[in-house]
């Protein structure tokens, strides 16, 4: 089972990228996902995702930069109530993919995606799905460059309990994308 990876396995990028390890999230990483308070409102989402990972329903990944801590995250849902997203055997759902702004557009996103996709192939998954907000043009270009294709629009409506237990509703018109693994 691949637990972590270093950047030396992909194309040479900035020197700092050689000091990044992609590994599974540990419970002690959960506070770091809040990014100094910017994402505190997602605390319950992160805790729930972690609990799902303990049951084998999700795999949570972080990018850790030596001396700088967690600088990226990417969650994979292996199973879902919505089988068109994740079905537990062939189709997985990618979400919560985030990289700290000062580390973006330097190859870290591609590096993380390659590690995660390789893990899914090892698990015999054949398709990865994701939703990307329609106005996130940089991420859309990244996904297309990595072989994802738009399969249609998604309303992008979802709700979650924030860190105070208050339900929040998000409306983000999105594109549904997918990639066939192993191509």
N, C-alpha and C positions, 0 to 999 in steps of 0.2 A: 504494500500500500504506500503510495507516494504521500509523504507527510509534508515535505517542504522542498523548495527548489531555489537555486540561485540563478542569477541572470546569465551566467556563462553559457547557458544552454541556448540562447538566442542571439540574434544580431547585436554586435557591439554598439552601445549607445553611450550616453554621458558617463563619466567615471563614477558618479554617485550611484548609478543604477547597479553597479557591481557590488554595492554594499547593501542591496535589498534582498530580503528573503521572503518568498511567498510561502505561507504556512497556514495551517488550520488555526482558526480562532480559538483562544482559550478563554475561560470565564473571566480571567483577570484582564482581558483585553476589552471587555464590554464598556468600561468608562471611557476608554480612548476613542470609541466610535462616536462619542458625542462631540468630538472636535472642539474642546474648550467651550462648551455651552451652545454651539451653533445648532447641534442636533439633539439636545437634551429632550426635546419633545418626542423623539423616536425611542426613548429608553425602553418602553414596554414592547415595542416591535423587536428591538434587539434582544431582549430577554426571551421573548417568545421564540424567536428564530434559534437562539442558543438551545432552548429546551427541545425544539424539534430536531436539532442536530444530535442531541443525546439519544433520541429515539431512532436515529438513522433516516429521518425524513428530509434532512437538509445537510448541506456541507457549507460551512462558513469559512471563508478565506480572508486573510489579511496580508498586506504588504508591510513588512517591517524594515525600516531603514536603521542600520546600526547607529546608535547615538541619537536618533530622532524619533524613535518609536513607530507607532502605527501610522502609515501615511496613505493607506488605501484599504478598501474592503470590497468584497464581492461575495454575494450569497447565491447558492444554488439550491433550489427546492427540487427534491427528487420526486416527491409525491404531492398531489393536491386533490382537493375536491373537484377541481376544474381540470378534467383530463386533457383538454386541449393545451393546457399550460404544462402540466407535469403528470405523468401516469405511473410513476414508480418503477418502470422497467425500460422504456425506450425513449421517453420524452422528459426533459428536465427544463426547469424555468430559472432563468438568471434574473436576479434583482439586487437592489441595494448596492450597485456598483458605483463606487465613489473614490476619487483620488483627491488628496489635498491640492488646492489650486497651484501652489508653488512647485508641484511635481508633475503637473499635467503637460501633455504634448511633448514628452521626452522619451516615450517608449514603454513606460510603466504599464499603461493600460493594455497594450498588445502583449506584453510579457505575462501579465496576470491572466489574460484570456487564454493564452497558449497553455499555461499550467492547468487551468481549470478544465479546458476542453480535453486535454490529455487524460486527466483524471476521469472525466465522463466516458471517454472511449474505453479506458481500462475497466470501467463498471458496465460496459456493453450498452450504454445509451447511444441512440442514433440521431437524436434531434435535440437542439437547444432552442428554446423560445425566449423571447424577452419583449418588453414594451419600452419604447423610448418616446419621451414627450416630443411632439411635433416641432417644437421650436429649439430643440437641442441639436443644432446642425453639426457641431463638432463630433458629438457622440455618434450621430447617424453616419458620418463619414468614416469614423473608426470601424463601426460594425460592418458597413459595406465593404471596406477594405479587407476585413477579416473573413468575408464570405457570407455574411448574413444578408437576407433579402427581405424586403417588406412584403408581408402577406396580406395586409389590409389595415384599416383604421381600428382603433380601440377607443372607447369613450374615456378611458383613463379616470374613472370615478372609483374612489376607494375611501374607506374610513379606518380610523385607528384611535385607540385611547392614548392620549398624550401622557406625559410624566405625572400629571395631576389627576389622571383618571377621567378626563373630560374627552368625549368623543369628538374627533375632528374629521371633517369631510374634505377630500381633495378632488378637484376637477382639473385634470391634466390631459387634454386630448392627445392621444398617443398613436404611434404606429406599432403594430404587432410585427415582429421580425422573427425569422428562424434561420437556422443553419443545419444542414445535414452534416453530421460528424463523419470524419474519415474521407472526405472528398478533397 
